[in-house]
Amino acid sequence: MATPTEYAGMTTFSKQDLSPNGWIALVHDFVPEHQAVMDALVASLPLKSERLRIMGREVATPRLTSWHGDSGAGYRYSGRYFEPNPWTAELDAVRDRLEALLGVRFNSVLANYYRDGRDSMGFHTDAEPELGPNSPDDVLIASVSLGAPRRFVLQSKGTKERRVFDLGEGSLFVMGGAVQKHWRHGVPKTTRKVGPRLNLTFRTVR
Ligand SMILES: O=C(O)CCC(=O)C(=O)O
């Protein structure tokens, strides 16, 4: 079992244990000007619905996405390989803000744009081997949510226990240690009237 990495700035906010061997942290108002940042990103990112292979079937993602990162930070999931698009000024500014708080410089980010309650993210783990070197025992994911809050659900693979968070309005949600090994997460569809939301999950691809 890998020992969870300690990150330099993490004494500035409180982590909550997520058994076994994981932790989560929620920081409100991490991006106070979230609506302006979201509008600039939605206008500039090459967001599109991707075709993925899920359980042998090709399906279009029910949300718009784009993958950005340093050169070489390509990412493989659901039968596809994604070359990174370049960093934009707004993405880089959020990355800098995360580095100041966490002491970690991420090399890639996945943007997911949920236009309304019909857009969603199915339950999954971010446990690809590239998110190593100790994936899935120790993976750090920093998730920044801009715009309207949406329900983000963590579900234990073992006990089926659920933890539910409303993430939006510039919040930061961090998952670390073995969360990706033992818990799935997703953003379910909703019939409630919800506005658009842009989520940015920062990762380190090795
Ligand atoms: O939109 C969210 O809050 C979740 C995004 C997510 O699960 C992912 O990028 O892997």
The ligand as an SDF file (V2000), in Angstrom:
LIG
                    3D

 10  9  0  0  0  0  0  0  0  0999 V2000
  -18.5330   17.6760  -12.8310 O   0  0  0  0  0  0  0  0  0  0  0  0
  -18.0960   17.1430  -11.8260 C   0  0  0  0  0  0  0  0  0  0  0  0
  -18.2440   17.6190  -10.7010 O   0  0  0  0  0  0  0  0  0  0  0  0
  -17.4050   15.7930  -11.9200 C   0  0  0  0  0  0  0  0  0  0  0  0
  -16.4330   15.6610  -13.0460 C   0  0  0  0  0  0  0  0  0  0  0  0
  -15.7890   14.3140  -13.0480 C   0  0  0  0  0  0  0  0  0  0  0  0
  -16.2560   13.4040  -12.4250 O   0  0  0  0  0  0  0  0  0  0  0  0
  -14.5660   14.0710  -13.8230 C   0  0  0  0  0  0  0  0  0  0  0  0
  -14.0860   14.9620  -14.5380 O   0  0  0  0  0  0  0  0  0  0  0  0
  -14.0490   12.9380  -13.7280 O   0  0  0  0  0  0  0  0  0  0  0  0
  1  2  2  0
  2  3  1  0
  2  4  1  0
  4  5  1  0
  5  6  1  0
  6  7  2  0
  6  8  1  0
  8  9  2  0
  8 10  1  0
M  END
$$$$
